[in-house]
């Protein structure tokens, strides 16, 4: 897990089908990791994949264009910023 010597202070139980239990046991035997480590690594990978944005082709080009040549701010945004600045000065 994050640190081998970290104290285990949380417990999580779950009900799973016998086939999933067999699969997890096989993964434990193959990898030498505990069920908790496998669960943590799997959850971490899912979160990292969710948080990572990969753009290809037209999407990448549109993103780079927007970053390099941003559109001017909308009038409502400018007005809101002015109101915010006025309120901060008070």
C-alpha angles and dihedrals in degrees: 000000000000093000126007093215095046114122115250104233104155130067129201126185128187140175114233135171116267090247090059091049090052090049092050091049090052090050090050092051093047097044102032089229127127123248088252092054092048091049092048094048092047093048092046092051091050093050092047092050090049093050095045117086118205117188125191136182117339093005091057092047092049091049093049091047091051091050094046096042109024120191116250114265117269117255091244090056092050091048091049091050091051091051090049092051091048092051092048092054093054 
